[in-house]
Amino acid sequence: MKRALISVSDKAGIVDFATSLQNLGFELISTGGTYKLLREKGVKDLREISEFTGFPEGLGGRIKTLIPQIFGGILYQRGKADDEAFVAENNVQNIDLVVVNLYPFKAAYEDVKKSFAEKVEQIDIGGPSMIRAAAKNYKFCAPIVDSSDYATVLQQLESGDLDLEFREKLATKVFEMTACYDLLIAKFWAENTKKTEVDGALRYGENPHQKAVTLRDPFTNGANLISAEILNGKPLSYNNLNDTNAALELAMMFDEPFAAIIKHATPCGAAIGSDICDAFTKAYEADSLSAFGGIIALNRTVDKKTAERITGFFNEVIIAPDYDADALEVLRTKPNVRVLKIADFSATGDFGIRRIRGGLLLQDLDLVLPDFKNLSVATKTEPTETEKKDAEIAWKLVKIVKSNAIVVVKNGVMVGKGGGQTSRVEAMEIALGHAGEKAQGAVVASDAFFPFPDAVDLAGKSGISAIIQPGGSRGDDAVFVRTDELNIAMMLTEMRGFLH
């Protein structure tokens, strides 16, 4: 006997679907409002859930399906000896389809008339549990959460059974649904229970009319901004956190002493040095005007000398792995400056999330770097060892500048940058304009290939001596020829560094 469990909040198409399943020989079990509707519409031989399980519905409807007879029927693996023995001994019956969609929590969340308690009651418990269980055991129990799949389900069942590829697609929809559902619940809960910025209830988002909270990822290892120790200053705002994260992402890519000053998630000053004070001094002097109100990232313990230089101008946040006691004493003379200690700067794997209308974009963070010791050189002109080192620094920097992006580095210091442009030529013009005379003998990094030699021409006119870029354009040959004519060395990463 094939069996389908049906329990839906969105009842569109469910009567016809249930009737068709019954005509295909499925026994139907159902709950609450779904059971009542199907009965009213004349669906016969329908079993109510408590009749099927022998356990009464209770706690005001909160307990209907959260019992072994349901989850055993969903989760057991057909043909596996231990599972078959268990279900036989405990009178567990198979459930082959789980047709469930969830309580409409989003509608409740957006309803300003509903109280906190009323919204809490719209948090589905049994539904997510059942569909996740079915998705996990998708080879034997198919989860159906989207009414647009009803027709395909019936079509395949009429031919025999659901194929494996379709079952995988159904399971994917489950995990997408529950991920978004839980994310909204987490946001709702944080908004209503986190009372201070330290807890994660931010005053507002990017602008005062936007609500915002922080949510902790319990699976994070390595560098962790959410768990940073605040040694001085007031709590961080949404923009502080976003900019500080960019600073952290950059600082953890460098092994040598490194300092960066970040504004709007973009480096305005960055440098390596013989020690952390030297690195910070170079980073600040590269663009002292833009440094005002910035985020400072340092990948070494901060000493007193560095702290004294930091307090010489206004800045919002400082992050470092540690601080000498006398350095911290100096920094605390600025009561509003947030001083953060992030002991672990290691760049472990992670993923980024961006919300779009109708869903989420998820991707691995761009932590992969090319093999700098074995970059291919596309020109007859060979780069010097100094240019190779500057090219490595420039590539690490250009990866966190908004695309289209160009960065200019000379002797370990970023002297120019151009980002967020719709034209690579414009990005080059801006970067070289920032660099000015410092472009002479400097290295340029481009986050993507050059489709034409025009941007290379600009680099040549400013005295750039080497370029690092991904390559891979149809116009590569013309670009390489022109680069050689300008006596510029060109190194290829063979990987792109877009950041949008």
C-alpha positions in Angstrom: 0.0 0.0 0.0 1.3 3.4 -1.0 0.5 6.1 1.5 0.5 10.0 1.3 0.4 12.3 4.3 -1.3 15.6 3.3 -1.1 18.7 5.6 -1.1 22.1 3.8 -1.6 25.7 4.8 -1.8 26.8 1.2 -4.7 24.6 -0.1 -4.6 25.7 -3.7 -5.1 22.6 -5.9 -5.0 20.2 -3.0 -8.5 18.7 -3.5 -7.8 17.6 -7.1 -4.3 16.4 -6.2 -5.6 14.3 -3.3 -8.4 12.8 -5.4 -5.9 11.9 -8.2 -3.5 10.3 -5.7 -6.4 8.3 -4.4 -7.3 7.2 -7.9 -3.7 6.0 -8.3 -4.1 3.7 -5.3 -2.7 5.9 -2.5 -4.1 5.7 1.0 -4.5 9.3 2.3 -3.9 10.5 5.8 -4.4 14.1 6.8 -4.6 16.7 9.6 -6.7 19.5 10.9 -8.0 22.0 8.4 -6.7 20.0 5.4 -8.6 16.9 6.6 -11.8 19.0 7.1 -11.5 20.6 3.6 -10.9 17.2 1.9 -13.9 15.7 3.7 -16.1 18.6 2.8 -15.1 18.3 -0.9 -16.1 14.6 -0.9 -12.7 12.9 -0.7 -13.6 9.5 0.6 -11.6 6.8 2.5 -9.5 9.6 4.2 -7.9 8.8 7.5 -7.4 11.5 10.1 -3.9 11.6 11.6 -4.9 10.5 15.1 -6.7 7.5 13.7 -3.6 6.5 11.8 -1.2 6.9 14.7 -3.5 5.9 17.6 -2.4 9.0 19.4 -4.7 12.0 20.0 -4.0 15.5 18.7 -3.1 17.7 21.7 -1.8 20.9 23.2 -4.2 23.0 21.1 -3.1 21.4 17.9 0.6 21.7 18.5 1.0 17.9 18.6 -0.3 16.1 15.6 2.6 14.6 13.8 5.6 14.7 16.1 5.4 11.1 17.0 7.4 7.9 16.0 4.6 6.4 13.9 4.8 9.4 11.5 8.6 9.9 11.5 9.3 6.2 11.4 7.1 5.9 8.3 8.9 8.8 6.6 12.5 8.0 7.5 12.8 4.2 7.3 14.9 2.9 4.4 13.0 0.3 2.5 14.9 -3.0 2.1 17.4 -2.2 4.9 17.2 -5.2 7.3 17.5 -3.3 10.5 14.9 -0.7 9.4 12.5 -3.4 8.2 12.8 -5.2 11.5 12.2 -2.0 13.5 9.1 -1.0 11.7 7.7 -4.5 11.8 8.3 -4.8 15.6 6.8 -1.4 16.3 3.9 -1.4 13.9 5.2 1.5 11.9 3.6 1.9 8.5 5.3 3.4 5.4 4.6 7.0 4.3 5.7 7.5 0.7 4.7 11.1 0.0 4.7 14.0 2.4 2.6 16.8 0.9 3.2 19.7 3.3 3.6 23.5 3.1 4.3 25.6 6.1 2.3 28.0 8.3 2.3 31.4 6.7 4.8 32.9 9.0 6.0 35.6 6.6 2.4 37.0 6.3 2.2 37.0 10.1 5.6 38.7 10.5 4.6 41.5 8.1 1.2 42.0 9.8 1.7 45.0 12.1 -1.7 44.3 13.8 -0.5 40.9 15.1 1.1 40.7 18.5 4.5 39.0 19.2 2.6 36.0 20.7 0.3 35.7 17.7 3.3 35.7 15.4 5.1 33.1 17.5 2.1 30.8 17.0 2.7 30.9 13.3 6.1 29.3 13.7 5.6 25.8 12.2 7.3 23.0 14.0 5.9 19.7 12.7 5.8 20.8 9.1 9.5 21.7 8.7 10.4 18.5 10.6 8.4 16.3 8.3 9.5 17.8 5.0 13.2 17.7 6.1 12.8 14.1 7.2 11.3 13.2 3.8 13.9 15.2 2.0 16.7 13.3 3.8 15.0 10.0 2.9 14.0 11.3 -0.6 14.8 8.0 -2.4 11.9 6.4 -0.5 9.6 9.2 0.7 9.1 12.2 -1.7 8.5 15.6 -0.1 6.1 17.9 -2.1 6.1 21.5 -0.8 5.2 23.3 -4.0 1.7 23.0 -5.7 3.3 23.7 -9.1 4.9 20.2 -8.8 1.5 18.4 -8.4 1.0 17.8 -12.1 4.5 16.4 -12.6 4.1 14.1 -9.6 0.9 12.7 -11.0 2.3 12.3 -14.5 5.3 10.3 -13.2 3.2 8.2 -10.8 0.9 7.3 -13.6 3.9 5.9 -15.4 5.1 3.9 -12.4 7.1 6.0 -9.8 8.9 9.2 -9.3 12.4 9.2 -10.9 15.5 9.8 -8.8 16.3 13.2 -10.5 12.9 14.6 -9.8 13.0 13.3 -6.2 16.3 15.2 -5.8 14.7 18.4 -7.1 11.8 18.0 -4.6 14.3 17.6 -1.8 16.2 20.7 -2.9 13.1 22.7 -2.7 12.6 21.6 0.9 16.0 22.7 2.1 15.6 26.0 0.3 12.2 26.5 1.9 13.3 25.7 5.4 16.5 27.8 5.1 14.5 30.9 4.2 11.8 30.1 6.7 14.2 29.8 9.5 16.2 32.9 8.5 13.1 35.0 8.7 12.2 33.5 12.1 15.7 34.2 13.4 15.4 37.8 12.2 12.0 38.2 13.8 13.2 36.7 17.1 16.3 38.9 17.2 14.3 42.0 16.5 12.0 41.3 19.4 14.4 39.8 22.0 17.8 41.4 21.5 17.7 44.6 23.4 21.1 46.1 23.0 23.6 46.5 20.2 26.0 44.2 22.1 23.4 41.5 21.9 22.8 42.2 18.2 19.9 44.6 18.1 21.4 47.3 15.9 20.0 50.8 16.1 19.3 50.7 12.4 20.7 49.4 9.1 22.5 51.3 6.4 20.1 54.2 6.9 18.0 55.2 9.9 14.7 54.0 8.3 16.0 50.4 7.9 15.7 47.8 10.8 18.7 45.6 11.3 20.0 42.9 13.6 23.1 40.6 13.7 22.6 36.8 13.6 25.4 34.5 14.9 26.6 31.6 12.8 27.4 28.8 15.3 29.4 27.0 12.7 32.0 29.7 12.0 35.6 28.9 12.7 38.7 31.0 12.1 38.3 34.8 11.9 35.1 35.8 13.6 33.9 39.4 13.7 30.6 38.7 15.5 32.5 37.3 18.5 35.2 40.0 18.6 36.1 41.3 22.0 35.3 45.0 22.3 38.0 46.5 24.4 36.9 50.1 24.1 34.1 52.3 22.6 30.4 52.0 21.9 28.8 49.1 20.1 29.2 48.8 16.3 26.6 49.9 13.8 25.5 48.0 10.7 27.8 50.1 8.5 30.7 49.7 11.0 30.2 45.9 10.9 30.1 45.8 7.1 33.2 47.9 6.7 35.1 46.1 9.5 34.3 42.8 7.8 35.9 44.0 4.6 38.9 45.1 6.6 39.2 41.7 8.3 38.8 39.9 5.0 41.7 41.9 3.6 44.0 41.8 6.6 43.8 38.0 7.0 45.3 37.5 3.5 48.7 38.9 4.5 51.5 37.0 6.3 53.9 40.0 6.6 53.0 43.0 8.9 50.1 44.7 7.1 47.8 47.7 7.8 44.7 48.9 5.9 42.3 51.8 6.3 38.9 51.0 5.0 36.1 53.4 3.9 32.7 52.1 2.6 34.2 48.5 2.5 37.0 49.8 0.2 40.7 50.3 1.1 41.8 53.9 0.9 45.2 53.1 2.4 47.0 49.7 2.6 50.7 48.7 3.0 53.1 46.1 4.2 56.0 47.2 6.4 59.0 46.1 8.4 56.8 46.1 11.5 53.1 47.1 12.2 53.9 50.7 12.9 55.8 51.1 9.6 52.9 49.4 7.7 50.3 51.7 9.4 52.3 54.8 8.7 52.7 54.0 5.0 49.0 53.1 4.7 47.9 56.3 6.3 50.3 58.6 4.4 49.2 57.0 1.1 45.8 58.8 1.4 45.5 60.7 4.7 42.5 62.7 3.4 40.3 59.6 2.8 41.5 58.0 6.1 39.3 60.3 8.1 36.5 58.3 9.8 37.9 55.0 8.5 38.2 51.4 9.8 41.8 50.4 10.7 42.9 46.8 10.3 46.2 45.6 11.6 47.4 42.0 11.5 49.9 42.3 14.3 49.8 43.2 18.0 49.4 46.9 18.3 52.2 48.6 20.2 52.2 52.0 21.9 53.9 53.8 19.0 51.3 52.6 16.5 48.5 53.5 18.9 49.8 57.0 19.3 49.8 57.5 15.5 46.3 56.0 15.3 44.9 58.5 17.8 46.3 61.4 15.7 43.2 61.5 13.6 39.5 60.5 13.8 38.7 56.9 13.1 35.7 54.6 13.8 37.0 51.1 14.5 40.4 49.4 15.0 40.8 45.6 14.7 43.9 43.6 15.6 44.8 40.2 17.0 46.0 41.9 20.3 47.2 45.1 21.9 50.0 45.9 24.3 48.8 47.2 27.6 50.3 50.7 27.1 48.9 50.8 23.6 45.4 50.0 24.9 45.8 52.8 27.5 46.5 55.3 24.6 43.6 54.1 22.5 41.2 54.4 25.5 41.9 58.1 25.5 39.4 58.1 22.6 36.2 56.9 24.3 34.1 56.6 21.2 36.6 54.6 19.1 35.7 50.9 18.9 38.8 48.8 19.7 38.2 45.2 18.7 40.4 42.2 19.5 40.1 39.3 17.0 42.6 36.8 18.2 42.3 34.4 15.2 42.9 36.0 11.8 43.0 32.7 9.9 41.2 32.7 6.6 39.0 29.6 6.9 36.4 28.6 4.4 33.0 30.4 4.6 30.2 31.5 2.4 28.5 34.7 1.5 24.7 35.4 1.4 22.9 38.1 -0.5 19.2 38.5 -0.6 17.4 39.1 -4.0 13.7 39.3 -4.8 12.3 35.8 -4.4 15.3 34.1 -2.9 18.9 34.1 -1.8 22.3 34.0 -3.6 24.8 31.9 -1.8 28.5 31.4 -2.8 31.8 30.5 -1.3 33.8 33.5 -0.2 36.6 34.4 -2.6 39.6 33.2 -0.5 41.5 31.4 -3.3 44.7 33.0 -4.5 46.8 32.2 -7.5 50.2 30.6 -7.2 52.2 33.8 -7.2 55.5 32.1 -7.5 54.4 30.5 -10.8 52.4 33.2 -12.6 52.6 33.0 -16.3 54.2 36.1 -18.0 52.4 37.1 -21.2 55.0 39.5 -22.4 58.6 39.4 -23.5 59.3 42.0 -20.8 59.9 40.1 -17.6 58.9 41.5 -14.2 61.5 42.2 -11.5 61.3 40.5 -8.1 60.0 43.8 -6.6 57.3 44.0 -9.2 56.3 40.4 -8.5 56.0 41.2 -4.8 54.0 44.3 -5.6 51.8 42.4 -8.0 50.9 39.9 -5.2 50.0 42.7 -2.9 48.0 44.5 -5.6 46.0 41.4 -6.5 45.1 40.8 -2.8 43.9 44.4 -2.6 42.0 44.5 -5.9 39.9 41.5 -4.9 38.1 43.6 -2.2 37.6 46.7 -4.4 34.2 46.9 -6.1 34.2 46.0 -9.7 35.3 47.2 -12.2 38.5 47.6 -10.1 42.0 48.8 -10.6 44.7 49.1 -7.9 48.1 50.6 -8.1 50.9 49.4 -5.7 54.5 50.7 -5.4 57.1 49.3 -2.9 54.4 47.5 -0.9 52.1 50.5 -0.6 48.7 51.1 -2.4 49.1 54.4 -4.0 46.0 54.4 -6.2 42.6 52.7 -6.6 39.6 53.0 -8.8 36.5 50.9 -8.2 32.8 50.5 -8.8 33.0 51.8 -12.4 31.1 50.7 -15.4 34.2 51.0 -17.6 37.6 49.5 -16.9 39.2 52.5 -18.6 37.4 54.8 -16.2 38.6 52.7 -13.3 42.2 53.0 -14.6 41.9 56.7 -15.0 40.7 57.1 -11.4 43.4 54.8 -10.0 46.2 56.5 -12.0 44.8 59.9 -11.0 45.1 59.0 -7.3 48.6 57.7 -7.8 49.9 60.7 -9.7 53.7 60.8 -9.9 53.8 57.7 -7.7 52.6 55.7 -10.7 56.1 55.8 -12.1 57.6 52.3 -11.8 54.4 51.0 -10.0 52.4 47.9 -10.5 48.7 47.8 -11.6 46.2 45.0 -10.7 43.0 44.6 -12.7 40.2 42.4 -11.2 39.3 41.2 -14.7 40.8 41.0 -18.2 41.5 43.9 -20.6 39.2 43.5 -23.6 41.2 46.2 -25.5 44.6 47.9 -25.2 43.1 51.3 -24.2 43.5 50.9 -20.5 47.1 49.6 -21.0 47.9 52.7 -23.0 46.8 54.8 -20.0 49.0 52.8 -17.7 52.0 53.3 -20.1 51.5 57.0 -20.2 51.6 57.2 -16.4 54.8 55.1 -16.2 53.4 51.8 -14.9 56.1 49.1 -15.1 54.1 45.9 -14.6 50.5 44.7 -14.7 48.8 41.7 -13.1 45.4 40.6 -14.5 43.5 37.4 -15.2 43.8 37.2 -19.0 41.4 35.3 -21.1 40.0 38.0 -23.3 39.5 37.5 -27.1 41.7 40.6 -27.4 44.5 39.2 -25.3 47.0 39.1 -28.3 46.5 42.7 -29.1 46.8 43.6 -25.4 50.0 41.6 -24.9 51.6 43.2 -28.0 50.8 46.7 -26.9 52.0 45.9 -23.4 55.4 44.8 -24.8 55.6 47.9 -27.0 55.2 50.0 -23.8 58.0 47.9 -22.1 55.5 46.8 -19.4 55.6 43.3 -17.9 52.3 41.5 -17.7 51.5 38.7 -15.3 48.4 36.5 -15.6 46.5 35.1 -12.6 44.2 33.0 -14.8 41.4 33.7 -12.2 39.1 36.7 -11.9 38.6 38.8 -8.8 35.1 40.4 -9.2 33.4 41.9 -6.2 30.0 43.4 -6.8 
